[in-house]
Amino acid sequence: MRLPNSDHEAHAWRIREVAYDFRLEDVWALPARGGAQDFATLLEVMASLDPAKASSKATRVLFSIRYRVGGWLGWDEVQHPLAVPHDTGTSLSARLPQDLRGTASGSDLRAKDFKPLYRTDVEWAAELSNRTVHAVMHLAWVQKGGDVYQGQMGVYVKPRGRFGVAYMAAIAPFRHRVVYPALMREIERAWGARAEHRHRPDASEAPATR
């Protein structure tokens, strides 16, 4: 379910210290609930997904077209890292406070376009940079009451000039109506499968039959 930006901005997330000049483009409640300790499971689920290989044919087609066009126009392949728009650095990792540096090691995504930035007990962020935008995917583990938490995803964006602004506007309908809904279904399936596996009795512990 898509959420108002205010739902994400109501929390004192550390991402504010890092992407303070980025626009919060989208916020989604993820179909993943659990206890305080289950944030690691959410990260495992997200790391296992690749939108370009999604079960949704429409999503696969859109990503195939995007990568093909990007290859033709050189949007994704750059000889040297691009600077963050209106900044001199090429990565938001340079903005990380000391206590967040090196915290995202070992949390790579299958979608290699994103590079992890940091991780805490309830937050994780990764950045993407190409010739259209510099963007951040921010995952949060939001307490809903008691020991019940739910995943939430915020997407922060800084377009590269007028073309980047036009590009984001052009793909917005596809993101909201095709890509994100399909991603939510993928997350729901993966989360449910992991929960079922977690609660399945170990075969070695099953009572012996007579």
N, C-alpha and C positions, 0 to 999 in steps of 0.2 A: 504494500500500500504506500502510495506517495504521501509524504507529510509536508506540512508547511515548514519553511525554513526556520521559523521561530522555534519549532520543537527541538531542532538540533542546536540552535544558537542559545537556547536557554541554559545549556550546560557549560561549565567552565572547562571545556576540552583544551588540551595542550596544543592542538592544531592552531589555535588562535595566535600562539607565539611564533609559529612558523609560516603560516600562510595568511598573515594579517592583511595583506593587500590583494588577496584573491576573492573572487565572488563565489558565494555558495550557490551553485547552479541547481542542484537537485538534492532532495532528502528522501530516503525510502526506509520504511520499517521492514526488516528482514523476517522471513518466516522461520525464525530460529529462536527458541526460548530454552532457558535452562537456569542452572544455579550460577553463583559467582565464579565457580571454578571452570565453567564451560566455555569461557571466551576462547581458550586455546582450541577447542573443538571447532568453533566458528571459523577461526583462522585456517585450520586444516581443511575445512569444507571449501572456503573461498580459494585456497591455494590449489585445490584439485580441479577447479572449473576453468574452462577455456571457451569464451563466447564464440570464437571462430569454429569450434567443434561442438556447439550446443545441439541438443536433441531437436530444437526448433529449426525447421528448414528455413523459415523466413529469416531468422537471426543469422544462420550460416550464410545465406545468400547475401544479406546486407554486409556482413563482415568481409565476405569474399570480394564484393564490389568495392568496398572501402579500401581494402589492402591492394587490390589491383590498380585502382585509380591513384592511390597514394604512391604506388611503385612507379606508375607512368609519370606522375608529376613531381616525384622526389619529395613527397611530404614527410616520409618516415626515415629515409636513408640520408643521413647528413655526415659529412666528413669530419666535422668537429662539433662538439656539444654546443647547443645554442644557449645563449644567455636567457635567463628568466626575463620575460618582458618588463621593461622599465627597471632593470636591475643589472648589475655587472656579473653576478655569479651565475653559474650554469646549473646548479642544483640547489634545492632547498636544504640539503644536508648541511650547507655552510651556515644556515640560520639556526640549526638545532642547539638548544641549551646543552651545556656539558652533560647533564644527567640523562639526556636522551640519546646521546651519541653511542653508536654501536649496539643499540638495544634491539635492532631489527634483524640481526644476523640469523641466517637459517630459516627465514620466513619468506622465501621467494614464491612468486606466483607462477602458475603454468603459463599465463599470458605474460610473456617476457617483456612486453612494452613497459610494464610498470616496474619501478625500482623501489624496494622498501626503504622507508625513511626512519621510522622509530616504532617502538612498541612499549606499552605499559600494561598494567593489569586489566584496563578497560578500554584501551585505545590502540589502534594500529593505523599507520598511514603509508602510502606509497605514491610516487610521482611518475608522471608520464610527460615526455617532452617531444614534440615534433614541430613541423613548420606551420601548423595551424593553431596549436594551443600549448600551454604548459598547464597540466592539471594534476590534481591530487585526489586520490580515493581515500576516504577516511572511514574506518570501521570503528564503531563504538558498541560497548556492552552496557545497555541502559537499565538501571534498576527500576522495576515496575511496581515493586512492593514486596516486602519481606525478602525472601531469597529467590525471587523470580526476576530474571533478567531477559532482555530481548536485544537482538542485534539491530543496529541502525547504520545506514550508510549515507554519508554525505559526499558529494562531488564538488570540489572547488576548482574554479577555472580562471585562467588569465589568457584571453585570446591574444594572438599575435597580429596586431593591427586590424585594419578594416576587414581584411579577408578572413581572419580568425573569427571576428564577430559575425560575419555573414555565414560562415561555415557552421558555427554553433546554432544559429537561428534556423538554418536549412535542415539540420539533422534532428532538431528538437522533436518533431512529430514522430520520427522513427524511434528515437530513444524512448519516448514516453509510452508509445503504443505497441512497440514490437520488442525492442531489445531488453528494456528493464522488466516488463512482465514475464518474458521468457526466462530471464535470469532469476527472477523470484521463484519460478517453478523449478528450475534446476537446483536452487538452494534448498527449497522445501523437500525435494526428493532426496538430495544428499544428506540433509539433516535428519530426515526420518530414517534413512538407511543406517546411519551411524547410531542413532538412538536405539533402533531395533537390535543392532549388533551388540551394543553395550549391555542391553538387558536380557540377551539370549543366554540361557544357562550353558556353561561349558560342557561340552560332550563328555569330558573326563569326569565331570561331577554328577552326571545323570545316574539315577539309580539303576542297578543291574536288573535285568529282566530274568524271570525264572522260566 
